[in-house]
Amino acid sequence: MREIKYDIRRGADTYRAIFGSRLKIWISKGIILRGDAVVWRSGLSGWRKPEELEELAPIFDRYDKQQLKEAKKQKDRILLKRKRVKDILIIDDEQDLCRIMSRILSSKGYNVVSENTSREGLTSLQKEKPDLVFLDLKLPDGDGMELLSQIRELSPMTAVIIISAYGSDENRLEAKEKGVYSFIDKPFVEENILRNIKLISQANE
């Protein structure tokens, strides 16, 4: 593989040329995940997902194993004594996104509640402690990072996954320091959401 010409996660109008070595680094660091991008390789007809190419598939597999291994190491942190994921809370002001995620997760057997503001999210957490929270960083009545700190104090055994279109290095570092399990950029694909839930559950078996 020599180049990416079309990258879904960076918008339909963004085209980039990237040497294969850099692409492999991005995959190994989780910057590009399964389903996140489509690529074009000279000699192949049509678009392909990176994970569909023989030389890149092992890199995705190694990244998944690395994530699982890292999750299991966090027994002294957020994942300690946490049960398998069953109850999920979504805190995001995009109502359409909440409906879509709720429908997807409910169809997989999860109990899902969605809220659209920080205040509603905290109220829901005070009533019942979920196993997992999907948290947006930009909320109409507050900053997601501030809410994250409150979630950590209110329900330390709850896993938190950030879903945001504002995935700066600073935000990622701060989220990691506050015990966030994963940081998923918008727009995302269903597979990415379900894979992260699966990894959390496997880490507690």
C-alpha positions in Angstrom: 0.0 0.0 0.0 1.3 3.4 -0.9 -1.4 5.9 -0.2 -4.7 6.9 1.3 -6.7 9.1 -1.0 -9.9 9.3 0.9 -10.2 9.3 4.7 -13.8 9.1 6.1 -12.9 10.2 9.5 -11.5 13.5 8.3 -14.4 14.4 6.1 -15.6 13.6 2.7 -13.6 16.4 1.0 -10.3 15.6 2.6 -7.7 13.7 0.5 -4.3 12.7 1.7 -1.3 10.9 0.3 0.5 8.9 3.0 3.4 6.4 2.6 2.7 2.9 3.9 5.0 3.2 6.8 3.1 6.1 8.3 -0.2 4.4 7.7 1.1 1.3 9.7 2.2 3.6 12.5 -1.3 5.2 12.6 -2.9 1.8 12.8 -0.6 0.6 15.5 -1.4 3.6 17.6 -5.1 3.4 17.1 -5.4 6.6 15.1 -7.0 4.6 12.3 -9.3 1.8 13.4 -11.3 -0.8 11.5 -13.9 0.9 9.3 -12.4 4.3 9.9 -11.0 4.8 6.4 -11.0 3.6 2.9 -7.9 3.3 0.9 -6.7 2.9 -2.7 -3.7 0.8 -3.6 -2.0 0.9 -7.0 -2.8 -2.3 -8.8 -6.1 -2.9 -7.1 -9.4 -1.8 -8.6 -11.8 0.2 -6.4 -11.7 1.2 -2.8 -10.8 -1.1 0.1 -10.9 -0.8 3.9 -7.3 -1.0 5.3 -8.2 -4.1 7.4 -9.1 -5.9 4.1 -5.6 -5.7 2.8 -3.4 -8.7 3.5 -0.3 -6.7 4.6 -2.3 -4.5 7.0 -4.7 -7.0 8.6 -2.0 -8.3 11.1 -1.3 -4.8 12.3 -5.0 -4.4 13.2 -4.9 -7.7 15.0 -1.8 -6.7 17.0 -3.5 -3.5 18.0 -6.6 -5.3 19.2 -4.4 -7.7 21.3 -2.4 -4.8 22.6 -5.6 -3.0 23.7 -6.9 -6.1 25.4 -3.6 -6.6 27.2 -3.5 -3.0 28.3 -7.1 -3.3 29.6 -6.2 -6.3 31.7 -3.3 -4.4 33.3 -5.6 -1.8 34.7 -6.8 -4.0 37.5 -5.7 -1.3 40.0 -7.6 1.4 38.1 -11.1 1.8 36.7 -11.5 -1.8 35.6 -10.9 -3.2 39.1 -13.9 -5.3 40.3 -16.1 -4.1 37.4 -18.6 -6.6 36.2 -19.4 -7.3 32.5 -21.1 -4.4 30.7 -24.8 -4.6 30.8 -26.2 -1.1 31.7 -25.1 1.7 29.5 -25.6 5.5 29.8 -25.1 7.8 26.8 -24.6 11.5 27.5 -24.7 13.5 24.2 -26.6 16.5 23.1 -27.1 15.0 19.6 -30.5 13.4 19.9 -30.3 11.6 16.6 -27.0 10.0 17.6 -28.4 9.0 21.0 -31.4 7.3 19.2 -29.1 5.4 16.8 -26.7 4.3 19.5 -29.6 3.3 21.8 -31.2 1.2 19.0 -27.9 -0.5 18.1 -27.0 -1.3 21.7 -30.5 -2.4 22.7 -30.6 -4.8 19.8 -27.4 -6.4 21.3 -29.1 -6.9 24.7 -27.7 -3.9 26.6 -29.9 -1.8 28.9 -29.5 1.8 27.5 -30.4 5.2 28.9 -29.6 8.4 27.0 -29.4 12.0 28.3 -28.7 15.2 26.4 -27.2 17.5 29.1 -24.6 17.3 31.9 -27.4 17.9 34.5 -29.5 15.1 33.1 -26.5 12.8 33.0 -25.6 13.4 36.6 -29.2 12.9 37.7 -29.3 9.6 35.9 -26.0 8.5 37.5 -27.3 9.3 41.0 -30.3 7.1 40.4 -28.4 4.1 39.1 -24.7 3.4 38.5 -24.2 2.1 34.9 -21.4 -0.2 33.9 -20.4 2.1 31.0 -20.9 5.7 30.0 -20.5 7.1 26.5 -19.7 10.8 27.1 -19.5 13.7 24.6 -17.1 16.6 25.4 -19.3 19.4 24.1 -22.6 19.6 26.1 -25.0 22.5 26.1 -24.8 23.1 29.9 -21.1 22.3 30.6 -17.8 20.8 29.6 -17.5 17.1 29.2 -14.2 17.0 31.0 -15.7 18.6 34.1 -18.5 16.1 34.0 -16.0 13.3 33.6 -14.4 14.3 36.9 -17.8 14.2 38.6 -18.6 10.8 37.1 -15.3 9.4 38.4 -16.2 10.7 42.0 -19.8 9.6 41.8 -19.3 6.2 40.2 -15.6 5.1 40.2 -16.3 1.6 38.9 -18.1 2.9 35.8 -16.1 2.7 32.6 -16.1 5.9 30.5 -15.6 6.1 26.7 -15.4 9.6 25.2 -17.1 10.1 21.9 -16.2 13.5 20.4 -15.4 15.4 17.3 -12.8 17.4 19.3 -10.2 14.7 19.7 -7.1 16.9 20.3 -3.9 15.5 21.8 -4.6 17.6 24.9 -8.1 16.2 25.3 -6.9 12.6 24.8 -4.1 13.0 27.4 -6.4 14.6 30.0 -9.1 12.0 29.4 -6.5 9.2 29.9 -5.2 10.8 33.1 -8.8 10.8 34.4 -9.2 7.1 33.8 -11.1 7.1 30.5 -11.1 3.6 28.9 -11.1 4.8 25.2 -11.5 7.9 23.1 -13.7 7.5 19.9 -13.7 10.2 17.3 -16.9 11.3 15.6 -18.1 10.2 13.1 -17.7 6.5 14.1 -18.9 3.2 13.0 -21.0 0.6 14.9 -18.2 -1.9 14.8 -15.9 0.4 16.8 -18.5 1.0 19.5 -19.2 -2.8 19.9 -15.6 -3.7 19.8 -14.7 -1.4 22.7 -17.6 -2.8 24.8 -16.4 -6.3 24.1 -12.8 -5.5 25.1 -14.1 -4.0 28.4 -16.1 -7.1 29.2 -13.2 -9.5 28.2 -10.9 -7.6 30.5 -13.1 -8.5 33.5 -13.5 -12.2 32.8 
